Amino acid sequence: MLTKRIIPCLDVRDKKVTKGVKFQNNVVLGDAVALASKYYEDGCDELVFYDITASAERRPIDIEMVREVARAIHIPFAVGGGISNLEDMSRVLLAGAEKISVNSLAVLNPGIIAEGSRAFGAQCIVLGMDPVRVEDPARFPSGYEITIRGFRERTGMDALEWARRAEGLGAGEIVVNSVDADGTRSGYEIRLTRLIAENVRIPVVASGGAGNPGHLAAAFREGKADAAIIAGMIHTGEYTISAIKKELSAAGIPIRRKW
C-alpha cells in the first residue's frame, strides 16, 4: 500500500512565513528557510512554498530563497507564485525544486500545463486550485467554483470540470485547497476532496482546514486524498510532524516513519 504524504505549507512573503484565515489577516511566523529545515528534520515527506505576493506584485519568484531551501533540505519540495512561463519553471527547477505549482496562471493560460508537462514531465507540474462553495447547481454541478488571485476573483469555472481538464492537459498532481476551510483548523472539505479524488487518476492533495491529526486521517480515509497539506497546526507549535505521524500510524494510516 502506498504511504500517505504529510506536506507542510509555507506561505512566504519577503522570506518570512505568514499565515492567515481564508487568505486574509496574515501574520508573520518566522524565517522560511529555518522553518523548512525544522520540518525536514522532524520528518515531513515534502514541502510546498507559495510566494504569496509575487503574482500580485507582478514580479518573479524569489529564486535565491528557492536555492537556500534546496541547500537546507533533502526532500522534494514544490514552489508556486510568480511563475509566468516555461523559463520561470526552468529557473525554479534548476534552483533545486522538484515541482512547480500553478494556480491562477493555469486558469488564465491553461496551455502552460501542457507546455510544462511536455518540457519537464507531468510529475513536475502541480495544479493548485482554490474552490469556494456555491449554491448554483445549474452553473456549478460540483457545488464549487474556482477562484484565483488569492480568492480575489471568481472565474465561473466548475471545480470538477477544471480538475478533469487539467489532468487531460498533463498535470501530474492536484492540490485541492478549500477557500471555505482555509486557516479555520476545523477540518478539510472532505466532500470536495473526495469528489476530485474519485474523478481523476492522478494524486490529489487535501489542503485547507487541518487542525488535528484526526482531520488528516479523515482526509485520507473519507476524502481519499493521497497527501495532506498542513500549516497552522504545526506553525503554532501545538503539533509536531513526528507526533502527527505517530497518531496516524496508531490509527492504521500508512505513513513513512522516521522514528
C-alpha positions, 0 to 999 in steps of 0.5 A: 500500500502506498504511504500517505504524504504529510506536506507542510505549507509555507506561505512566504512573503519577503522570506518570512512565513505568514499565515492567515484565515481564508487568505486574509489577516496574515501574520508573520511566523518566522524565517522560511528557510529555518522553518523548512529545515525544522520540518525536514528534520522532524520528518515531513515527506515534502514541502510546498512554498507559495510566494504569496505576493509575487503574482500580485506584485507582478514580479518573479519568484524569489529564486535565491530563497528557492536555492537556500531551501534546496541547500537546507533540505533533502526532500522534494519540495514544490514552489508556486507564485510568480511563475509566468512561463516555461523559463520561470519553471526552468529557473525554479527547477534548476534552483533545486525544486522538484515541482512547480505549482500553478494556480491562477496562471493555469486558469488564465493560460491553461496551455502552460500545463501542457507546455510544462508537462511536455518540457519537464514531465507531468510529475513536475507540474502541480495544479493548485486550485482554490474552490469556494462553495456555491449554491448554483447547481445549474452553473456549478454541478460540483457545488464549487467554483474556482477562484484565483488571485488569492480568492480575489476573483471568481472565474465561473469555472466548475471545480470538477470540470477544471480538475478533469481538464487539467489532468487531460492537459498533463498535470501530474498532481492536484492540490485541492485547497478549500477557500471555505476551510482555509486557516479555520483548523476545523477540518478539510472539505472532505466532500470536495476532496473526495469528489476530485479524488474519485474523478481523476487518476492522478494524486490529489492533495487535501489542503485547507482546514487541518487542525488535528491529526484526526482531520488528516486521517479523515482526509485520507480515509473519507476524502481519499486524498493521497497527501495532506497539506498542513500549516497552522497546526504545526506553525503554532507549535501545538503539533509536531510532524513526528507526533502527527505521524505517530497518531496516524500510524496508531490509527492504521494510516500508512505513513513513512516513519522516521522514528 
